[in-house]
């Protein structure tokens, strides 16, 4: 074999190996379309549970921003938005009639990595309440093992007005969720005033109250999943898709992108919305 032929053979082998490595990487990181719909519930639970006035919305430091609609995979900047390919059938008129308000509804596609490599996606939605706060803030992440696993770190913020106080202490809120047997008469203690002592020092009364949804859920692809909270809820659906064409990025993009806060309209009933979605599928 002549030297030019040897060099050509080595080059072809190198290209074949590179293609195999690319193919192996793609197989290790399956791609999914993610669709997320977050909505606030009516505020009846505001007077039924203890809410911590000191909760402040946060997000994980390595969270990625979603781009504006129209960004494609080839831009390499962030996961692309898919406004025309949403699969969740949301009845906005049904929402409005039942006192539910949409805060966020977007679909995008992304690779799903194993735990430890997955990057959270920053979520911002609803109305802007002041210079730094929106109704919905936080992030979600999805990783994969045998199943898909969703992790939420979301905050819903509402105006409660100055002077508002949570009607319950943490202990009262926990007790109200557990049925009790009738209490037996108790003897008088050495300190008859002990029951009058407050369990907590007076709390700060901010005009804004933030409540947190921190949950984990094992998921299957192509199924709609619902996560509930007394003050807000979400529907999420992940659908397996083909990886992007060669030349487009599959690695998690840089997180130093500007946030795009999303404003939305109207509202919805938890049970009826879920029934409507199930019937449509």
Secondary structure, 3 states (H helix, E strand, C coil): CCHHHHHHHHHHHHHHHHHHHHHHHHHHCCEEEEEEEEEECCHHHHHCCCCCCCCCCCCCCCCECCCCCCCCHHHCCCCCECHHHCCCCCCHHHHHHCCCEEEEEEEEEEECCCCCCCCCEEEEEEEECCCCCEEEEEEEEEEECCCEEEEEEEEEEEECCCCCCCCCCHHHHHHHCCCCCCCCCCCCCCCCCHHHCCCCCCCCCCCEEEEEECCEEEECCCCEEEECCCCEEEEEEEEEECCCCCCCCCCCCCCCCCCCCECCCCCCCHHHHHHHHHHHC
